[in-house]
Amino acid sequence: MSTSTTRPMRVLVSGGAAAAILIGSVTGCADRSGGGSSEEDFPSGNITLLTPTAAGGATDLTARTLGKQMEADLGVSVIVENRPGGAGSIGMQYLADQSADGYTIGVLPVEVSLLGHQGYSIDPAAYDFLGQVNSQPGTIAVPANSPYRTLDDLIAAAKADPGSITVSNAGPGSIWEAGAVELGRVADVQFTGVPFDGGAPAVTAAVGSQVDAVVAGIGETAPAHSDGRLRVLAVFTEESAPALPGVPTATELGHDVVIGSWAVIAAPTGLPDAVATRLEESIESASATDEYIDLIESGGNLPLYRSADETTTFVGTESVRFEQLAAQE
C-alpha cells in the first residue's frame, strides 16, 4: 500500500505497565492455528461481513464499501449483515461466538475497546484483528432551527436548568455517549442522554428536533451540516476538521474534549494463519482503493490503515485509555 493513503492519527495513549499487560493479552489472540489444504484454498464460499450497527451509519457504509472492494479481490460474495443493539455489544458477541474459519468477519467500531469498561461482557481478546481502516472525529450538533447558536449557548442553557438539555447518542456504552458525558464533565453541566441503536438514528432525531443536540461522528453530522439540516457546534479534535470549515474545536472554546471513533476488521479468535493472511491482504487492498478512500474522505473521516499487528496493539492501548476515562466518571 502506498504511503499516500496512510494518514497519521492522533491518539491519546497512556497506561504504562497496565498498557503493556493488556496489549500482551490482546496480542495473544493473534496466535492462530496452522492451516491445512482447505485453508490454503480460502475462500471457497461467500463471506459474511457483520456490522454491529444500524444501516446507514458510518460503520455500515464502511462495511458495504469495503465489502464491495473485497468481493473483486476474493472472487466470492461479501454479504453485509447488520446486528445492532446494546451499543454494538449484540453484534460483537455474535461475531465472537462464530467459527474461526474466516467466513464470518466484522467491521467493529471503537466500542470493542470501550464496552468492557461499561459493564458489558465484551473483551478485545475474543477477536483476531485484521486491520484498522479509518478514524472518525466526534462532533456535537444541534437542529438547524435550534436557538443555540454556539456551544457556549448550549452549555449556558444546561447550567441554567440542569438536565433540561437532551442529547442523543448511539446507545448506552457507545463512544458518543462517552463523548457527551465527557463534555458534561469538563464543562461542569448535566445533559440528559437519549440513546438510540446507532449513530444514524441519533442524528435523525436531532434533524427532526426530537432532541436539543446530538453527539456523533463527523461522518454522520458533516453531511447534515453541509445541507443545512444540522448545525455542528464543535469538533472533538485537537485541530480543526477540513470537512467542517469554520467550525471550532471544543478545545478552542475552552472545553478540552478530544474523542473519536474508528473502525477495525476482526474475526473470532483462532483464525488459521493462511486464512488470516488472505483476509489481511484483501483488507489492505480494499482500503487503498479510490472508491473506499473517496467514501471515507467525503464524510470528513480519515482513511487510515493499520496492519493486523499494529491494530492489535492500538486496540489494546485504546482499551487502557477508556478504562482510565471510565474511572474518572
Buried (B, 14 or more C-beta within 10 A) or exposed (E): EEEEBBBEBEEBEEBEEEBEEBBEBBBEBBEBEEBEEEBEEBBEEEBBBBBBBBBBBBBBBBBBBBBBBBBEBBEBBBEBBBBBBBBBBBBBBBBBEBEBBBBBBBBBBBBBBBBBBBEBEBBBBBBBBBBBBBBBBBBBBBBBEBEBEBBBBBBBBBEEEEEEBBBBBBBBBBBBBBBBBBBBBBBEBBBBBBBBBBBBBBBBBBBEEBBBBBBBBBBBBBBBBEEEBBBBBBBBBEEBBEBBEEBBBBBBBEBBBBBBBBBBBBBBBBBBBBBBBBBBBBBBBBBBBEEBBEBBBEBBBBBBBBBBEEBBBBBBBBBBBBBBBBEEE
